[in-house]
């Protein structure tokens, strides 16, 4: 292979590596959502964490209770989940307190509510 052709090939490789690196390294960290596992049970919730950096948060909700439950936060909610069913909900959490609850009549009053903190 000639020196000129080798130089051209190396230049193309350098450009491809540069584009790939800049797209990966330049991606904002906030683009990836934090994942919080939520277990709904009769009449409560257990969250894998009760706080995360403000921004996109994905709640993976699984109902282990015998009653149907949903999970509502920031004006959005999952569908009504029967025992063993799961749903995913992604919301943009603001800094400070973000209330969550089950919207089934009487469930929040019985304890299916809490506060998720955006940092």
C-alpha positions as CSV (number, residue, x, y, z in Angstrom):
1,X,0.0,0.0,0.0
2,X,1.3,3.4,-0.9
3,X,2.1,6.0,1.8
4,X,-0.5,8.4,0.3
5,X,-3.2,5.7,0.4
6,X,-2.3,4.7,3.9
7,X,-2.5,8.3,5.0
8,X,-5.9,8.6,3.5
9,X,-7.2,5.5,5.2
10,X,-5.8,6.6,8.6
11,X,-7.4,10.0,8.1
12,X,-10.8,8.4,7.6
13,X,-10.4,6.2,10.6
14,X,-9.4,9.2,12.7
15,X,-12.5,11.1,11.6
16,X,-14.8,8.1,12.4
17,X,-13.2,7.6,15.8
18,X,-13.5,11.3,16.5
19,X,-17.2,11.4,15.6
20,X,-18.0,8.3,17.7
21,X,-16.1,9.6,20.7
22,X,-17.7,13.1,20.5
23,X,-21.2,11.7,20.3
24,X,-20.6,9.4,23.3
25,X,-18.6,11.7,25.4
26,X,-20.6,14.8,24.5
27,X,-23.9,13.2,25.5
28,X,-25.4,14.9,28.6
29,X,-25.5,12.6,31.7
30,X,-29.1,13.8,32.3
31,X,-30.2,12.1,29.1
32,X,-30.3,8.7,30.9
33,X,-33.2,8.3,33.3
34,X,-32.6,7.1,36.8
35,X,-34.5,3.8,37.4
36,X,-36.5,3.3,40.7
37,X,-38.0,-0.1,41.4
38,X,-41.4,0.3,43.1
39,X,-43.2,-2.6,44.8
40,X,-46.9,-2.0,45.5
41,X,-48.4,-4.2,48.2
42,X,-51.7,-4.1,50.1
43,X,-51.7,-1.0,51.3
44,X,-48.2,0.5,50.8
45,X,-45.3,1.1,48.5
46,X,-41.6,0.1,48.8
47,X,-39.2,2.1,46.6
48,X,-35.6,1.1,45.9
49,X,-34.7,4.8,46.7
50,X,-36.7,7.7,47.8
51,X,-34.6,10.4,46.0
52,X,-32.7,11.0,42.8
53,X,-31.2,13.8,40.8
54,X,-33.9,16.0,39.4
55,X,-34.7,15.1,35.8
56,X,-36.0,12.0,34.1
57,X,-36.8,9.2,36.5
58,X,-38.3,5.8,35.4
59,X,-40.4,4.0,38.0
60,X,-40.7,0.3,37.4
61,X,-43.8,-0.7,39.4
62,X,-44.8,-4.3,40.3
63,X,-47.9,-5.1,42.3
64,X,-47.3,-7.9,44.8
65,X,-50.6,-7.3,46.6
66,X,-53.8,-9.1,46.2
67,X,-55.7,-5.9,45.4
68,X,-55.4,-3.8,42.3
69,X,-53.1,-0.8,42.5
70,X,-51.6,2.0,40.4
71,X,-48.8,4.4,41.0
72,X,-49.2,8.1,40.4
73,X,-46.6,10.9,40.5
74,X,-46.2,14.3,38.9
75,X,-49.7,14.1,37.3
76,X,-49.0,10.8,35.5
77,X,-50.0,7.3,36.5
78,X,-49.7,3.7,35.6
79,X,-52.6,1.6,34.5
80,X,-54.4,-0.4,37.2
81,X,-52.2,-3.4,38.0
82,X,-53.5,-6.8,39.2
83,X,-51.4,-9.1,41.4
84,X,-48.0,-9.9,39.7
85,X,-48.4,-7.3,36.9
86,X,-45.9,-4.6,36.2
87,X,-45.8,-1.2,34.4
88,X,-43.1,1.4,33.7
89,X,-43.7,5.1,34.1
90,X,-41.1,7.8,33.2
91,X,-41.6,11.3,34.5
92,X,-39.5,14.5,34.9
93,X,-39.0,15.0,38.6
94,X,-38.5,18.5,39.8
95,X,-36.2,19.5,42.7
96,X,-37.8,19.2,46.1
97,X,-40.8,17.1,47.2
98,X,-42.8,15.1,44.6
99,X,-45.8,13.3,46.1
100,X,-46.8,9.8,44.9
101,X,-49.8,7.7,45.7
102,X,-52.2,5.0,44.6
103,X,-55.3,6.6,43.1
104,X,-57.7,3.7,43.9
105,X,-60.4,5.0,46.3
106,X,-59.3,4.9,49.9
107,X,-55.8,3.4,49.2
108,X,-53.8,6.7,49.7
109,X,-55.7,7.4,52.9
110,X,-54.8,3.9,54.1
111,X,-51.1,4.6,53.6
112,X,-50.3,4.1,49.9
113,X,-48.6,7.5,49.5
114,X,-45.3,9.1,50.1
115,X,-42.8,11.7,48.9
116,X,-40.0,11.2,46.3
117,X,-37.3,13.9,46.5
118,X,-35.6,15.5,43.5
119,X,-32.0,16.6,44.4
